[in-house]
Amino acid sequence: METTHKNIPYSVLELATVAAGSKPADALENSLKLAQKAEELGYTRFWLAEHHNMVSIASSATSVLISYIAGGTQKIKIGSGGIMLPNHSPLIVAEQFGTLGSLFPGRIDLGLGRAPGTDQVTAHAIRSDRMQSVYKFPEEVSQIQKYFSADNKGAQVRATVAEGVEVPVYMLGSSTDSAHLAAKKGLPYAFASHFAPAQLMDALAIYRSNFQPSEYLQEPYTIACINVIAADTDEEAEKISTSMIRMMFGVLTGQIDYMQAPTEMTDELREVAAHPAFQSMLKYAFVGSKETVKKQTEDFLQSTGVNEIMVVSHVYHHEDRVNSYRIFSEIMQETKQ
C-alpha cells in the first residue's frame, strides 16, 4: 500500500521488563525515566501493557502505573496497551479511567483487549467467570462507552467520575476477530504485530473495508506495533538483541525468566532466532544500526499504510534502551522531511 510516510506519529509500548539482578521497583522507575525521555524525543503516546504472573514483567496493575507515569510527565499521552477487559468489571474500568481522565485531561487513552495477558490458570485466579466476559466483550466495550457518556446521568448504575470525561477508546487485537469489532464500532484499531504478525495484513484490510464512521471516529485509524533494537552499529545491536532472543525463547518454551544480560551472538542463538516458531512471533523485529532499522521501518510503513507506529524494545541495560528509542525518534523525524 502506497504512503508518503509523512507526519506518521510514533509511540511506545512499555512492559516494564524486569532485568536479572533487579527488582520490579527498578523496572517501574526506569519506565518513568523512559516516558520522560520519550516525551522529550517527540513520541506521541506511552502505553502500558497488562500482564500477570510473569517475573520478567512489572506492568500488571496498569491503571495504577498509568497514574504514576502521567504524574511524572507533562504532555505525552499515557494509556493502556491494554486493559484486558475480561479480567475486569466494566464499571471499575470506567471509574478508574474516568478518574485518570479527570486528573490528566486530554492525556489518557483506554486501549481494550480481550486476551488474558497470562496463562489460563492465572486467568482463572483473576476472574473465575472470565470466559463469560470474553463472549460478552463487545457488549462490555459498549457498556464502558455508556458509562463515559454524559447521557448516562439518568441510569440506575453510573460511573459518575467518568461521565463526560474525554478518554478515547482504542480497540486492540492480534487477530481478524478484533478487526471486525473495531470496524463495526468505528473505533481506532491497534494491532499487536510485535508478537502476532501473521494476521496483520488481513486484519488491516478487514478493518478498513468494513469501517463504519461513528461519533468517535470518522475515518479508519490504525496503529501497528513493532520490535526495535537500534544501536550505533549493526554488530552492537545484534549483541544487545541476545537478551530479547533469550526472553522470547523462554516465552515459547514456557520457561519465563528475568531478562538476561546480553552476550556475544552465538551460532546457537542464531539458530534459535531463525527457527520458524520464533520467526512467527518476531517477523517485525528490526535490529541494527540507524540505517538498517530505517530501511526496515520505511518498508513496513509502505507495506502496511498504518497511521501510527508503536515500538516495544526488550533491552537489558536502561541506557541502551534509551539510546534505541533516541535513534528510532531520529528515524521517524527524518521520514517526515
Secondary structure, 3 states (H helix, E strand, C coil): CCCCCCCCCEEEEECCECECCCCHHHHHHHHHHHHHHHHHCCCCEEEECCCCCCCCECCCCHHHHHHHHHHCCCCCEEEEEEEEHHHCCHHHHHHHHHHHHHHCCCCEEEEEECCCCCCHHHHHHHCCCHHHHHHCHHHHHHHHHHHHCHHHHHCCCCCCCCCCCCCCEEEEECCHHHHHHHHHHCCCEEECCCCCCCCHHHHHHHHHHHCCCCCCCCCCCEEEEEEEEECCCHHHHHHHCHHHHHHHHHHHHCCCCCECCCCCCCHHHHHHHHCHHHHHHCCCEEEECHHHHHHHHHHHHHHHCCCEEEEECCCCCHHHHHHHHHHHHHHHHHHCC
